[in-house]
Amino acid sequence: MNKLKTAVFQHPNLSAWFVLALGMVLLLAYEARNVGLQTSQWIWLIIITILVAGTAIWIISWGDDDEEGETVYDG
């Protein structure tokens, strides 16, 4: 359990990508279960969903670098 916790804290973007992608794929599978998609269509939808989740986390992480370099003027 400590190894998992350490990995999550060392790679927060990767962890967030995994959690978001898992949630999005589960939601996709639930909502599209009765649509009648072929196997190849399911595979491509899941791949694209995982990539969209990764892109979302990447865009969200752009703001992380700005906070580290900012200095607050108190005077």
Secondary structure, DSSP 4 states (H G I P E B T S, - for coil): -HHHHHHHHH-HHHHHHHHHHHHHHHHHHHHTTTS---HHHHHHHHHHHHHHHHHHHHHHGGGHHHHHH------
